[in-house]
Amino acid sequence: MQSIPGRLEFEQYDEGGEGIAYHDQDSVNNGSGKLNPVNGNPLNEFRLKEGVDISYTKDGDIDDNPYNKVKPAMKSLYVGWTAEGEWINYTVNVKKNGTYNASLQYTANNKSLITIDVDNKNSIGNIPIPSTHDDADTVAWRQWHHWNRIDSLFSIRLTKGVHTLRLRLVKNGDINFDHMDLL
């Protein structure tokens, strides 16, 4: 269970599988075990048998490239291959009542809309996520690896106690989610 105030790591979603902890359009983890080979490396095999698509930041001009707005930590897990209609649940322990300001570290090959539900209720409406696509980068696959950070993405009122946050992709997808700070 993750705590607020603090950092929500997107790969640390709830357990329970498809339809309970998350909804993914396919049952294959397109990162762990597919893009990243099964070879004993825990980064390559993280949640290997689940449908949420997980990879990690890599150096060698992949995630450490000149088109980043922020430099990501290398070997940091993230959720990727997202699509419209998908969602992921996170059980969190809110340490005190308050209004929390959210910031997001991400990449997005398209403009997208997300929302956050709290205990199955939409709490903030749709949040636009700007694209990190950069026409100057001629390596097509790397358009999903231009890291950015948005501070003050939204504010949310939370009460002390255990809650379920649901990240929902409302429009487009094509986002890699590293982490969200709720402070």
N, C-alpha and C positions, 0 to 999 in steps of 0.2 A: 504494500500500500504506500502510495506517495503522499507527501505532506504539502499543505498550503498554509502559510506562504512557503514558496519554494519552486523548484524546477520540476516540471512534468516531462519525463522522458517518454516519448511517444512509443518506443518499442516495448515499454513496460506496461502494456495493456492488461486488462483482466483476463483470467483464465475462464474456460468454459466453452470455447469453440464457436463455430459459425452459428449465427442467430442468437447467441447469448452474450458473448464477449465482443463480438464483431460481426460485421457483414462484409464479405469480399465477393467480387463478381466471379472469382474462380477459386478452386480449392488448393491451388498450387502456390507455394511461396516462391515468387519469381526472383527473389534475391538469394536467400539461404537455400543451398542445395541445387539451385538452377544456375543463376549467374555465378554464384560463389560456390565452388566445388566442395563436395563432402570429402574432407581430407584431414579431419581431426582438429582443424582450426576452429575454435569456438565462435569466432566472428562469422565464419562461413556457414555455420550450422545452427545459429541462434533461432530457436522456435521453428526448426526445419519442417516439421510436419503440420504446421498451421497455415491457414490461407492468407493471413496478413503478410504482405510482402516486405521483407526486411533485408537491408544491406548495411554497409558501413562505408565511411569516407576513406578514400584511398589517395595516396600521394602519386607522384609520377604524372602530373599534368591532368589527372582525372578530376578530383575534388580540390586539388591545390592548383588552381589555374588563374590566369590573369583576368578572368571575367567575373570573379567573385566580388561582391560588395563587402563581405566579411569573410575572414579566413576561418574555415571550420577546423575543429580539432580533428586530427587524423585518427583513424580506427574508432570512430564514434558511430554507434548504431543509429539507424534512422528507418522510418517507415516510408516506403515508396510505391511506385506503380499504382497510385490511387486513381479512382474513377468516380464519376458522379453516382450518387446513391449509396456509396459505401459509408460505413460508420465503425467507430471503435470506442469501447467503454474503458473508463479509468476510475477505479475506486480510490477516493482521496480522503485524507483526514484533514479537515480544516481546523487549524489550531485556535482561531479566534474569529468572532464575527467581524466582518469588514467588507469594504469595497476594494477589490484587487485589480491592479492594472496588469494586463497581459502583454507580453512581448513574444515574438515568434521567430525562430531560426528555421529557414526553409529554402527550397528552390521551387520554381513553378514555371513550366514551359508554356502555360496559358494563363490568362486572367481567370480566376476562379472565385467561387463563393463557398464559404464554410459557415457553420454555426456550432455553438456549444449548447447542449442541453444539460440541465442540472436535475437529477432525479426524474428523468423522462419529461421535463418541461423545457420548452425553448425559452431561454433566459435573456438572450441578447439580440435576436434577429440575425439576419444574414450579414456576414463580414466579407468585404471584398479583399481578395488576395491578389496583389499585382504580379504580373509575369516578371520573371527574371531572364526571359529570352533576350539574347543580344545578337543581332544580325551580323555583328563583326566577328563572331565565333563561327568559323566555317566547318567545325566538327559537329555534325548533326546530333549525335547521341549525347554530346556534352552539354546541350541545352538544358538537360535535367540536372546539371551539376554546377550551376551558377548560384552560389550560396548568398543569401541576404538575411538581414535581421530587421524586423519591424518592431520598434518600440511603441508603446501606447496603441496597440492594435485594437483593444477594447477594454472596458472596465466591467466588472461583474460583482454583484453583491452576493456574498456567501455567508452562511451561518456556521457557527462552530459545530463540529461533528463529522460523521462519516457521510459522504455523498458520492453519487455516481455522476461523473462528467462523461458526456458522449460527444465526441468529435464527429460531425456529419459533413460530408462533401455534398453540397447542395447543387453546385454547377461546375462542370468540367472535370476537376481532378487534375491529374498531371502534376501533383505536388509531392515533393519529398519533405517529410516532417522530421526535423531533428529534435527540437525541444521547445517548450513554452514555459516562460517564467511567469508566475502569478505572485506578484509582490504587492 
